[in-house]
Amino acid sequence: MNTDETGESAAARRQRGLKKMSEVYGWEFADGPGEHFAVTADHLFADIWSRPELSVRDRRLLLLGALTAQGMFDVAEIQIGAALRNEELTAAQLREIALFLCHYAGWPAGTALDGVVGKVVAQHQKSEQRKSTR
């Protein structure tokens, strides 16, 4: 059996990573192929996102700031959707984050994030309305 320094098997670590990925994004993750997926699941999610010192919400806030500063709004869109699905942040809080980041990441970047927030919030509200009418 392949184990790490803590005695955890590679399979158990992968399952822990997949579980954390599902928690972070709000949908089920299945195992994936390749080294990139392995590092993502086994290290980023099983180890880094699972550390107890920060909550998932804390990490998401930091990630939104970093993504905005780098102009990575496509990835920010995924994070915003997950924050809404997981009820970590409200639409008003997401708008406030965008306004706050205008002052630290630059006005164009914060404004672009605000546009992404508006798009994702509208999609989320439509999805919630469809659920409530079923």
Backbone bond lengths (Angstrom), bond angles and torsions (degrees), N, CA, C in turn:
res aa  C-N    CA-C-N  psi(-1)  N-CA   C-N-CA  omega(-1)  CA-C   N-CA-C  phi
1 M - - - 1.451 - - 1.530 108.22 -
2 N 1.324 116.26 135.52 1.454 123.36 -179.54 1.530 108.92 -86.89
3 T 1.361 117.45 115.19 1.464 120.91 -179.03 1.522 110.24 -126.43
4 D 1.337 116.00 159.03 1.465 120.89 176.67 1.526 109.61 -95.73
5 E 1.333 116.47 -170.83 1.463 121.20 -176.79 1.526 113.03 -64.41
6 T 1.324 118.16 -20.33 1.468 120.53 178.42 1.521 111.93 -90.05
7 G 1.331 116.65 -5.05 1.461 120.74 -177.72 1.518 113.55 90.25
8 E 1.322 116.88 1.10 1.461 120.86 179.55 1.526 109.64 -77.52
9 S 1.305 117.20 134.29 1.460 120.33 178.19 1.521 110.11 -72.62
10 A 1.323 116.20 156.37 1.467 121.37 177.84 1.526 110.20 -59.85
11 A 1.322 116.69 -38.00 1.473 120.33 -179.89 1.531 110.72 -66.66
12 A 1.326 116.99 -40.42 1.472 120.12 179.29 1.531 110.36 -67.37
13 R 1.329 116.50 -39.93 1.468 120.30 178.25 1.522 110.07 -63.04
14 R 1.339 116.89 -42.76 1.471 120.60 178.94 1.518 109.78 -61.02
15 Q 1.340 117.65 -44.41 1.461 120.58 -179.77 1.521 111.43 -63.82
16 R 1.330 116.45 -38.00 1.463 120.69 176.83 1.532 110.59 -64.63
17 G 1.326 116.00 -40.56 1.461 120.38 177.46 1.513 112.31 -65.26
18 L 1.330 117.02 -43.79 1.464 120.97 179.04 1.528 111.06 -64.06
19 K 1.322 116.35 -39.20 1.468 120.31 178.15 1.530 110.42 -63.07
20 K 1.341 117.46 -42.83 1.466 120.80 179.87 1.527 110.33 -67.79
21 M 1.340 117.85 -39.58 1.465 120.97 176.56 1.527 109.88 -58.10
22 S 1.325 116.46 -44.89 1.466 121.09 179.42 1.525 110.74 -62.65
23 E 1.326 116.76 -40.70 1.465 120.95 177.93 1.531 110.67 -64.13
24 V 1.311 117.11 -45.46 1.459 121.81 -176.15 1.520 111.37 -65.55
25 Y 1.328 117.56 -42.74 1.471 120.52 -173.86 1.521 114.48 -96.58
26 G 1.322 118.08 -15.02 1.458 119.93 176.36 1.518 114.20 80.32
27 W 1.315 117.58 19.38 1.464 121.73 172.08 1.519 107.98 -145.94
28 E 1.332 116.74 160.42 1.460 121.56 -176.62 1.515 111.67 -73.45
29 F 1.316 115.76 132.20 1.460 121.40 173.83 1.513 108.89 -105.80
30 A 1.316 116.00 136.52 1.464 122.32 172.60 1.514 107.48 -103.73
31 D 1.301 115.30 162.12 1.456 120.38 177.99 1.519 109.62 -59.92
32 G 1.315 116.21 148.00 1.460 121.16 -178.93 1.515 111.06 -127.78
33 P 1.319 116.51 164.85 1.462 120.94 -177.57 1.532 112.03 -87.01
34 G 1.303 115.52 160.34 1.451 121.92 168.28 1.511 115.10 90.41
35 E 1.329 113.36 160.95 1.457 121.95 -178.39 1.532 112.51 -66.56
36 H 1.338 117.14 -37.82 1.467 119.82 -179.66 1.526 110.69 -61.82
37 F 1.319 116.92 -45.55 1.467 119.75 178.15 1.524 110.04 -63.97
38 A 1.348 116.88 -39.75 1.461 120.46 -179.80 1.522 111.19 -59.96
39 V 1.323 117.71 -46.46 1.468 120.69 179.62 1.532 110.11 -65.49
40 T 1.329 116.52 -38.96 1.463 120.35 179.10 1.522 110.96 -61.57
41 A 1.325 116.66 -51.54 1.468 120.60 -177.13 1.525 111.91 -72.15
42 D 1.336 116.19 -48.65 1.463 120.62 -171.04 1.528 113.44 -77.68
43 H 1.308 117.54 -33.56 1.462 118.94 -178.35 1.532 111.55 -103.66
44 L 1.336 116.54 -60.07 1.462 119.09 -174.27 1.527 111.95 -59.34
45 F 1.336 117.10 -47.48 1.470 118.47 -175.83 1.530 113.17 -91.47
46 A 1.314 118.78 -43.79 1.471 119.94 -179.51 1.521 111.61 -67.56
47 D 1.339 116.33 -34.94 1.462 119.33 -176.71 1.526 113.58 -102.54
48 I 1.318 118.15 -56.19 1.470 121.33 -170.59 1.530 112.03 -76.21
49 W 1.340 118.27 -54.66 1.468 120.11 -179.63 1.529 111.53 -66.78
50 S 1.309 118.64 -16.95 1.465 122.43 -177.19 1.520 114.21 -92.80
51 R 1.317 117.55 -5.48 1.469 119.66 179.85 1.537 109.20 -62.17
52 P 1.322 117.90 140.72 1.473 120.55 -172.70 1.534 115.52 -78.83
53 E 1.321 118.50 -12.51 1.458 119.87 -172.68 1.532 113.97 -69.86
54 L 1.333 117.76 -25.96 1.469 121.97 176.83 1.520 109.36 -127.41
55 S 1.312 116.22 146.04 1.463 120.43 175.99 1.532 109.84 -78.66
56 V 1.307 115.93 167.79 1.467 120.24 174.53 1.530 108.73 -58.95
57 R 1.314 117.66 -41.73 1.468 121.27 178.85 1.528 110.93 -60.54
58 D 1.328 117.15 -44.98 1.466 120.71 177.77 1.531 110.50 -57.45
59 R 1.313 115.58 -47.11 1.466 120.29 -178.61 1.529 110.75 -64.56
60 R 1.331 116.04 -37.61 1.463 119.05 179.38 1.528 110.92 -66.07
61 L 1.316 117.54 -40.45 1.468 120.79 177.01 1.532 110.71 -59.71
62 L 1.322 116.39 -46.01 1.466 120.23 178.08 1.522 110.84 -61.99
63 L 1.320 116.09 -42.40 1.458 120.71 -179.27 1.527 111.23 -64.74
64 L 1.326 117.47 -40.95 1.465 119.78 177.67 1.524 111.12 -61.32
65 G 1.327 117.72 -39.42 1.455 120.75 176.56 1.517 111.64 -63.79
66 A 1.326 116.43 -45.77 1.463 120.59 -179.31 1.531 111.12 -65.28
67 L 1.316 116.96 -42.45 1.463 120.37 179.82 1.524 111.28 -64.43
68 T 1.323 116.27 -40.78 1.461 120.27 178.95 1.526 110.20 -64.00
69 A 1.310 116.75 -44.58 1.463 120.82 -179.80 1.525 111.69 -61.68
70 Q 1.325 116.51 -29.84 1.459 121.16 -179.70 1.531 112.89 -92.97
71 G 1.334 116.90 -3.12 1.459 120.44 -179.22 1.516 113.65 71.43
72 M 1.313 117.27 26.06 1.468 122.11 -177.55 1.535 110.24 -95.89
73 F 1.319 115.37 67.88 1.462 120.72 -172.58 1.526 113.09 -74.50
74 D 1.341 117.93 -22.61 1.455 119.74 176.06 1.531 110.59 -66.30
75 V 1.321 116.89 -40.18 1.466 120.86 177.69 1.529 109.58 -74.30
76 A 1.331 117.70 -36.68 1.468 121.20 177.02 1.530 109.87 -59.95
77 E 1.320 116.65 -36.90 1.461 120.66 178.50 1.528 111.09 -58.70
78 I 1.314 117.12 -42.10 1.471 121.60 178.03 1.529 109.88 -63.35
79 Q 1.330 116.37 -43.59 1.464 120.87 -178.85 1.528 111.89 -66.56
80 I 1.311 117.12 -38.70 1.471 121.59 178.66 1.523 109.79 -64.61
81 G 1.320 116.64 -45.58 1.467 120.26 177.73 1.516 111.80 -59.49
82 A 1.325 116.44 -42.75 1.465 120.12 179.24 1.530 111.01 -65.39
83 A 1.324 116.96 -40.68 1.470 120.42 179.24 1.524 111.05 -61.86
84 L 1.320 117.04 -38.68 1.470 120.65 177.61 1.527 110.86 -70.34
85 R 1.328 117.25 -46.89 1.474 121.03 179.47 1.521 111.35 -58.38
86 N 1.331 116.17 -41.02 1.463 120.95 -177.20 1.526 113.00 -85.79
87 E 1.335 116.32 1.14 1.461 123.07 -179.97 1.529 112.28 55.83
88 E 1.337 115.76 37.63 1.468 121.52 176.59 1.524 111.01 -85.47
89 L 1.329 115.91 -33.13 1.459 121.86 -178.39 1.525 108.87 -137.65
90 T 1.323 115.76 144.68 1.461 120.70 176.57 1.525 109.20 -91.83
91 A 1.312 115.85 169.20 1.465 120.61 176.07 1.531 110.02 -58.91
92 A 1.325 117.48 -42.37 1.472 120.79 179.85 1.532 111.12 -63.90
93 Q 1.316 117.49 -39.76 1.467 120.30 178.16 1.530 111.32 -66.65
94 L 1.327 116.73 -39.59 1.463 120.40 178.21 1.527 111.18 -64.41
95 R 1.323 116.49 -39.31 1.467 120.24 176.53 1.534 110.50 -64.30
96 E 1.320 116.11 -39.66 1.463 120.84 178.76 1.529 110.82 -65.38
97 I 1.315 116.77 -38.56 1.471 120.92 176.48 1.524 109.71 -59.95
98 A 1.324 116.91 -45.63 1.467 120.48 179.86 1.525 110.80 -61.27
99 L 1.317 117.34 -44.06 1.463 120.93 178.95 1.529 111.10 -63.60
100 F 1.304 116.16 -44.37 1.469 121.26 178.47 1.530 110.56 -59.90
101 L 1.331 116.35 -44.88 1.460 120.08 -177.95 1.526 112.99 -68.94
102 C 1.335 117.69 -21.62 1.469 119.23 173.16 1.524 110.69 -53.95
103 H 1.305 116.20 -36.42 1.462 121.56 -175.32 1.525 113.58 -82.10
104 Y 1.319 117.92 -17.16 1.457 120.86 -177.39 1.521 113.69 -116.57
105 A 1.313 117.51 -30.72 1.468 120.86 -179.92 1.527 111.09 -103.26
106 G 1.320 116.52 -6.52 1.459 121.64 -178.68 1.519 110.81 107.83
107 W 1.327 114.77 144.02 1.460 119.73 -176.95 1.525 112.66 -59.70
108 P 1.324 119.25 -45.06 1.475 118.31 179.20 1.532 112.82 -60.24
109 A 1.330 117.08 -40.76 1.465 119.92 -179.31 1.526 111.29 -67.47
110 G 1.328 117.25 -44.44 1.463 120.33 178.58 1.516 112.17 -64.45
111 T 1.324 115.15 -37.72 1.466 119.81 177.99 1.519 110.77 -67.09
112 A 1.330 116.60 -40.24 1.464 119.76 176.76 1.527 110.50 -63.14
113 L 1.338 116.69 -41.06 1.460 119.57 177.06 1.524 110.43 -62.33
114 D 1.323 117.64 -40.82 1.462 120.90 178.47 1.530 110.70 -59.50
115 G 1.325 117.06 -38.73 1.469 120.35 176.09 1.512 112.14 -63.46
116 V 1.330 116.63 -41.08 1.468 121.10 177.78 1.525 109.75 -65.28
117 V 1.326 116.43 -42.62 1.468 120.39 177.83 1.526 109.53 -57.55
118 G 1.329 117.74 -48.09 1.463 121.16 179.94 1.517 112.05 -58.10
119 K 1.326 116.64 -43.61 1.469 121.75 179.06 1.527 111.51 -62.75
120 V 1.327 116.65 -48.61 1.464 120.44 -176.82 1.521 111.06 -69.40
121 V 1.324 117.84 -39.31 1.470 121.12 178.23 1.530 109.79 -61.73
122 A 1.317 117.96 -43.41 1.469 121.23 178.66 1.531 110.67 -62.48
123 Q 1.320 117.44 -42.82 1.466 121.02 177.84 1.522 110.79 -63.35
124 H 1.328 115.76 -42.48 1.462 121.04 -179.40 1.528 110.72 -64.38
125 Q 1.331 116.73 -41.94 1.468 120.20 179.28 1.522 111.16 -64.59
126 K 1.330 117.08 -40.49 1.474 119.98 176.87 1.517 110.49 -62.19
127 S 1.304 116.74 -43.41 1.463 121.56 179.46 1.523 110.98 -61.97
128 E 1.314 116.49 -43.25 1.465 120.85 178.89 1.529 111.41 -65.72
129 Q 1.336 117.47 -37.91 1.462 121.08 177.65 1.526 110.94 -64.50
130 R 1.335 116.29 -41.67 1.469 120.03 177.82 1.521 110.92 -61.94
131 K 1.322 116.50 -40.55 1.472 121.04 179.26 1.516 110.87 -63.18
132 S 1.326 116.80 -40.32 1.462 120.59 -176.10 1.530 113.29 -74.49
133 T 1.328 117.71 -19.13 1.460 120.49 179.70 1.518 112.70 -94.57
134 R 1.309 116.91 -0.27 1.491 120.30 178.78 1.482 112.14 -80.64
